[in-house]
Amino acid sequence: MEEKRKHILVCSGSGCKENLSADIIDGFKLELEALSLDKEVTVIKSACFGLCNHGPIVKIMPDNTIYIRVSTEDIGDIINEHILKGRKVERLLFQDPVTGKRISNEKDLRPLLKQLRIALRNCGIIDPENIEDAIAKGAYFALGRVFTEMKPEEVIRIIKESGLRGRGGGGFPTGLKWEIARKNISDEKYVVCNADEGDPGAFMDRSVLEGDPHSILEAMAICGYCIGASKGLVYIRAEYPLAVHRLKIAIDQARKYGLLGNNIMNTGFNFDIEIRYGAGAFVCGEETALIHSMEGLRGEPTVKPPYPAQSGFRGKPTNVNNVETFACIAPIIIKGSSWFSNIGTEKSKGTKVFALAGKINNVGLIEVPMGTTLREVIFEIGGGIKDGKKFKAVQTGGPSGGCLTEKHLDTPIDFDNLTAAGSMMGSGGMIVMDEDDCMVAVAKFYLEFTVEESCGKCAPCRIGNKRLHELLEHITKGNGTRADLDRLRNMSNVIKDTSLCGLGQTSPNPVLSTLDNFFDEYLAHVVDKKCPAGKCKDLMHYVIISENCVGCTACARVCPVNAITGQRKEPHYINPSICIKCGACYEKCKFDAIVIQ
């Protein structure tokens, strides 16, 4: 990063970019040039800061001041007040939801207080398209140390002792996986980075690749050195254009600097990386399906063993780790295994990145030490539930995870505790729900996704999940019976026990966890034929309370199917046989005369 009096960092991650952060970057540059300040103040295109629903984000360094929801109209105020006069623009500062105070220093931001950034260490503070920025923050130092001071066995030992486990969902010990790949003798081996992130609401790996691609390239080269591979492959979704763009730039820059290709750092070690594109199949997050897809075959999993470390891409030993796992490698090499193993819990070391989404005030990307509780994440880092609503559930682990309730809020987040609670870590999706969400409908939504994404290879997943979804559809339409609830549980357990891969084995988790934690809602659907949350349209009816209705006709005027009748200044009536349950009348009524039954 070039030394100047001030640095203006503007987030150019996918979210802020959609909110026209590129226009803000151009605006700052033009204004600074017009004021002849461009020699002492530089504008940097950075990546995701993690405060995604507060973007576009602008950070002023070295002041550590973050401005939120910045628009092009705010550029003049930031330059005139902050850059020229040294005064903070109060209206653009983050407002603490508890104290109501405006926060002028990034270090005091409540969403960041309990975070510890390892995988995200450089995201938001460097220009991801400038290798010199990355090197200034320590990129490729670990690679240099490995080449000059360490043997492959020593590096693998450090990774094993660190306790790093795979962050893609499986949680397999990373060092052990590298060791297995090293011990398998072959004329050719491969290092694969799994960047096929497909969970609804998840954007962890994408953000790392958009914000710090060199950390992944460096770790892949270290892995190649350790297992004896000369070829690396990044399998990434084609629908991540910004991540792909920055990854290509990073690979070209690393080659130009002699950090990829032949004879890296004059050590005689050869290692290069190429990109392979995925078409967006969720099942290709599973390593054997991913490998088949890279080989040009149908993306279907195979029975293990043999494991990819034994026979993977083109039948050769292949080490597969996901983006976040690779992002942790260089800091472990530099700071040591004990540094990393002292973070987290007994069996889950280090930190975990989560994409926090749903009915929560601070939507975004967070990284917390393993062992942080769900309560801390949701109510301290996440700022609590939107609009003062009551917390109802949190879905962890994506569509294969479970829905946890208020009784689970003090559960420490790690691989074992989440599994014991009926959910899973997964790759790191975390979706928060409030009192207005129907948990039967939530289970149906996730199962719908799984049915769509099943590769169809094994019958339990292909047919069983379809039958599960049909049962849930039956229940949400008011046609279910108590016997259907027993069928749901029995069928879910059979699918878990007999499916071929992790997708099928975990797909019933949303059903089982909601049956366990929200059985009363299922009973309401099948016995009372009601949806307590008012989300299942076939079980809800809009009714006008005549005592509250003043006959203003506002509801009748917005009804798209003329289902509401009545004279002005007299109580109105909704015809249930005509009503399409769009909710327009409910939203329009100012007298609380329309209720959902």
N, C-alpha and C positions, 0 to 999 in steps of 0.2 A: 504494500500500500504506500503510495507516494506521500512523502512528508510535506504537509501543508498546515496552515493555521487551523483550518476546520475541514472536516470530512462530512459530507451529507450523503448518508446511505439511504437509498430508496429501495424498498422491497420490490423485487421483480419475479417473485414466485408466481405460480399459476393463479392463485386467488387474487393477489393484488394486481397482477397483469390484466386480469379480466376487468378490474376496476380502474383501468387506464393509468396504471403507474408509469407506463412508458411516456405518456404525455407530461407527467409530473417531472420525470427525469429531464426531458427536453426543455420544459419550462424553466427549471432551475438553471440549466446550462445557459440558456439565452439571457436570463435575467442577470446572472453573474457576469457574463461577458459584457452586457450593456453597462454594468456598474464598474467594469474593470476589476472585478474581484476574482476572476477565474484563475489568476496566478497564485492566489493564496487560499482559495477554497475549491475543493474538488468534489464532484458529484460521482458517486459510486453506485453501480447497479448491483445490489446485493440480492440475497435470496430470502426465504421465509424466516421471519422472526418468531413465528408460532402463534401470534395474536391474530388469527385469521379473520374473525368476524369484526375486527377493529381496523381493518385495512382500508385503503393503502396506508402503509406504515412508513414514516420517515424518521431516521435516527441521526442525531447530530453528535459527532465525535470531535474531540475527546470528552465532551460534556456528559455523555451517556444519557442524553435526553431523547425520549421517544415521543413522537407526535402521531396521533391516531386519526383515521378517517380524513386524511389530507386530500384536498382537491387542488386543481390548478389555481383556483381563486385564492388559496392560502399561501402560495409561493412568495408573494410580495411581503406578507406579514412576517413570515419566517426569516426572510433575508433582512428586512428592515429592523425588526425587533431583536431577533436572536443573534444573527450573524454580525450586524453592525453595532447594535446597542447592548448586546449581552443580556437581554431580557427575554424570559420564556413567554411563549404565546399560550397563555393559560387555557383558553377555550379548546385548544387542540391536545392538551395533556390528558392522559388516562385518569379517569375519576374512580377512586376506590369505592366499590359498591357498599362497603361496611361503614367507612368513616365519611364518605362523601367528598373527601379532599382530593385535589388535583395532585398527581404525583409527578415531580419534576426530574427525578433520577430513576433510571431503569432498574437499579438495584433494589429500589423500594416498591416495585410493582408487585402486587399481591400474586398475580398468576405466575410470577417467576421465582418467588421466595423459596419454595421447597423443591425447585428443580435442580438437577445436576446434569450438565450437558457433556456427554462423552461422544456419542454417535453424532450429535448435532452441534459439536463444539465450534465449528466454523460457519455454520449456516446463519446467514444474516449479518456476518461481520467481514466477509470477503466478497470480492467480485468473482463469482464462480467461473467466469470465462477468462480469467487472468491467472495463469500458473504462478506468476511471481507473487501475487497476493497469497496464494496457497502456500508457497514455499516460505514466505515471511511468517506464516503461522505454523511452520514446522512440517509441512508436507514433504515426504520422501526422506526425512531424517531417519525414520525407523528402517526404511529400506537400505539406506547407507550403513546403518549400524549392523544390520543383519549380514550384509555382504562382507563387511570388513572385520567384524568381531565375533560372529556367531556361526556355528554349524547348524544344519537343518534340524538335527536331533535336539539341540539346545532350544531353538525357537519353539519347536513343538512342545517341549517340556514346559516352557514358560506359559504357553497358551493353555496347556492342560492344568497347570497349577493355578492359573487365574480363575478357573471355574466357569469360563465363558461357555454358555450353552446357546445353541442355535436360536436366533430370534425370529425365525420364519413361522414358528408354531410348534414344531416337533420337540424343541428343547434338547436335542442330542448334543453331548459334549463336543465342542468344536475341535479341541486338541486331539481327542481320540479319533475323530473322523479324519483329521489330517494324517495321523499316525498310521491308520489303516491304509489310506491311499499311498503313503510312502512305502509301506512294506510290500505292497503288491507290485511285482516286477513286470515292467512292460517297456517296449521300445518307444512308446508315446503315452503321455498322460495329459489330462485336461483339468483346468480350473474353471468352474462355471459360477457366475453370479446370478442368482435368481432374483430378478427385478419384476417378476410377474405378480404384481400386487392387485388382487381383484376383489377384496372384501368391500361391501357397500360402506361408504363413509370412511374408508381407510386411505391415507395419503402419506404414510411415514417414509417408505422407501423412495417414492417419487420425490419428496422434498429433499432427502439427502442427496439424491443424484442431481437435483436442480441447484442445490446450494453448496455442495462440496464433492464434486465428482472425483477429484484427485485422491481423496481418502480411500475410495473404492479401488481405483487403479493400483495404488500403492499396496494395499492389502492383498489384492489378487497376485501381484508380482511376488510378494513375500510368500504367499501360499505356494505359488509355482516353484520357488526356490526350495521350499521345504519338502514338497512331495515329488520333485523331479519332473515338473511339467514345463513345457515351453510355449503352451498355447492357452489363452484365456478367452472365454466367451461370456458376454453379458446378454442374458435373455430378458428382453424388456418389451412391454406392451407397445405396439405401434401407436396406441391412442395417447401416449405420453409425449407429445411432440417437443415440449420444452426440455424435458429430461433427456430425450434423445439428442436434441440439438447441442446441449451443453456437454453431454458425454462424448459426442464426436469431437467437439472442440478440445476437450481435455485430452483425449487420446492422441490427437494430432500434436498438441503442445508437448505432451510427454515424450512422444517420439522425437520431436525436434530437439528437446533438451537431453536426449540420450537416456531417458528413464524407462522407455519401452523399446522393444526391437532387439537388434543383435548387439551383443557385447555391452550390456548395460553397465554403466559406470566403469568401463574397462575391466570388468571382472571375468569376462568370458561367458557370462550367463546370458542366454537368449530367452526372451519372453515377450510375446506380443498379444494384443487383445483385439477382438472384433465383436461387432454387435449382431445379434440374431433377434428377429422380431417375432413377437407373439401376436396372435389374432384376438386376444381378449378372452380366452377360455379359462375359467376359474380353476378347472381341474389341472391345468398346466402349472399351477403352483406346486403340485406334487412332483418330486424330483424325477421320477421315472417317466411320467407323462411329459414333463418339460423336455427331457432328453429326446424322447421320441419326436416331439414337435420340432426340435432343432435339427433332427435327422431327416425332416421332411415327411414324417409318418403321422398317422392320426395320433392326437394327443391323448393317449390312454395309459393308465398306470399298469405296471406288471407286478407279479408276486415277487416279494423279496424274502430270502436271498435269491440270486446275487444282488448285492447292494451296488450302487453306482461307484463306490470307492473300489469295488472289485471289478465290475464290468459295467461301464456306463456309456458315454458318448462314443459311438463307433466301436463298441465292445472293449474300450480301453478304460483303465482306472480313471475315475472322474470324481473330483471333489466339488460338491455343490453346497454353497452357503448363500444366504440371502444378503441383501444390501446392508441392513443394520448390523448383522454379524461381522461383516467385513469392516464396517466403519469403526468397530471397537478394537481392531487388531493393532494399528499403529500406536495408540496411547498405551496399550499393554506392553508393547516392546520397549517404549521409551521410559515408562514409569514403573514397570515391573509387575509381576504377577500378584505380589502381596498387596500392592496398591489397589488393584481391581478387586481382589478377593475379599478385601476388607469392606467393600461396599455391598449392600444387599443383605440377603439372609443366608442361612446355613447351606441350603441346596440351590439357591438361585442368586448368583453373584452379579454385581454390576448394576446397571440401570436398564430401564426399558422405555422405549419411545411409544407413545400412544397418540392416536388421532382422536381427540375429544370432540364429540359431535352430539347433535340432538337438542333437547330442551334445556340448554345450559347457557349461562351468560357469556362465558369465555370459550367460545369454540376455537379450536386450534390444535397445534402440535406441541406436545409436552414430553419431557424426558425426566423421569423420577427414579430414585434408587429403588431397587427391589425391596419390598417390605413396607413401602408407603401404603397407607390404607385407602380404600375406596372413598371413605369420607373425606380424607384430606384432598384427594384428587378432585372430587365433585364439588365440595363446598368451599375449599380454600383456593386451590389452583383454578378450578372451573368457575368460581364465583357464585355457585348455587343455581337453583332452577329459575328459568326465565319467568318473568311476570309474576313472581311471588307464588307460583304454583307449588303443590306438594310433590316431593320426589316419590316416584313409584317403583322404578326399576332401572337397572343399567345392564346393557348387553355387552359382554366382553367376548373377544375372540371371533367377532364377525358372525356370519351366518351359521357357523358351526359351533358357536359358543352358547352359553346359557344366559337367562335373565335372572339377575340377582336382585334382592329386595332390601328393604331398610334393615332387616336383621343381619345382612351381610356387610353393612357399611364399614364396620371396623375390621373386616378381613384384610390382612396384609396381602398386597399384590405380589404373587410369585407363582411359579409353575404349579407347585403342589397345592397351595391353598385354594387357588381358583378352581382346580380340578375337583378338590374335595367338596367345594361349595356347589358343584354341579355345573360349572362353566369351564372355561379354559383361557389360557393366555392368548393363544392364536398369534397372529402377526402384530396385533396391537390396536385393533379397532375398539372403540369404547363409545357406545351410543346411549345417551341418557334419556329416559322417558318420564313423563309427569302423570298426574292424576287423570288427564284426559285421554290417555292411551289405553286401548283395549288389548289385553295381553293375548287373547285368543287370535285377534287379527294380526298382532305382531308375530306370533308363531307361524301363522299362515303366510305372512309376507316373506319371512326368511326361508320357509320351506319352498315357496314358489321360486325363489332364487335358486335353491339347490336343485330343484326339479329341472329348471332351465339349464343349469350348468353341468348336470350329470353327463359323463361321457357315454353312458349307456352300456358299458362293457359287462357289468355284473348285474344280475337280476334283482338282488335286494335293493340296490340303489335306484336302478332304472324303473322298476315296477313298484317296489315298496314305498318309495317316497311319493310316487304319484298317487298311490292309494291313501297315504297319510294326508296328502293335500286335499284329496277328494272328501275325506272325512271332516277335515277342518272347514272346508267350503260348505259342507252339509250343515255343520253346527252353526256357522255364522249366518246362515240363511234361515235358521230357526227350525230346521228339520232333524236336528240331532236328538239322540236319546242317551240315557245314562250308560247303556251298553256300549255306545260309541266311545265313551271315555276309556273303558277297559280295552277296547280294540286299539285305541290310540297308543296306550302304554305298551301293550303286548307287541304290537307291530314295531314300535320304536325300538324296543329291546332286541327284537330279531334282526332288524336292519343294522343296529350297532354291532351285533355279534357276527354277522355273516358278510358284510360288505368287504370289497377287495381293498380299497384304499381309505385314507383318512377322510376324504370328502364324504363318503357314504357312512363311515363308522361314526362320524360326529354330527351328521346332518339332523338326527332326531333330537339333538340337545335342546334347541329352543322349545320343542314340544314337551319334552320331559321336564325341563326346568320350570316352564309355566304351569304344567300340571301339578308339580310339587308345591310351587309358591303361590299360585293363583287359582287353586281348584274351585274356589267359590265363584269365580268369574265363569269358568266352564259350566258349573251347575246352573248359574243364572241363564246361560245361553240355552241349555238343554231342558231345564225344568220350568223356569219362569218365562222362557222365550223372550228374554230381554238382554240387552247389552248395557251393563252398568255405565260404561264410558260413553255410550251413545255414538259409537263409531260404526257399528255394523248396520248398514242402511235397512236391510230387510227386517231388522228387529227394532227399529226405532220409528216413532210416530210423532209428528208435530201437532200439538194441541193448543188451542187458544183458550185461556182462562177468561171466561166472560166477565168475572168481577174486575179484572184488571184492564180489559180492553175498552178503550175510549172511542173506538170507531174512527180512528184517524185515516184509515184506508192505506197507510204506508205499506203494509204487508201485501195487500191485494195488488198494489201498483207494481211491485217488484216480482210477483209470482210469474214465472215464465209459462206456466200451463193453465193459468186461471183457475187454480184449485181453491181459491179463497173467495168467499162470498159474504155479503153483508152491507147494510146501509150505513151511510156516514153518521157518526155519533151513536152507532149501535154496535153491540158485540158482533164480531165476525166469526166465521166458521171455516175450518179447513176440511175439505173432502178427502179422506184417506185413500179413496180409490183412484183419485186423479193425481194426488201429491207425488212428486218424484223425489222428495226429500233432499232438495238441493241446499236447504238452509238459508236461502236468501231472506225469507221472512223473519227468521229467528235473529239474523244479524241486523235487520232493519228496525225491529220493534224497540222503541225507547221506553216502554212501560212495563217490561217484564211480563207481558201478557201471553207470550208464546213459550211453551216448555216442551222438552223432549221426554216422551214416555216410552 
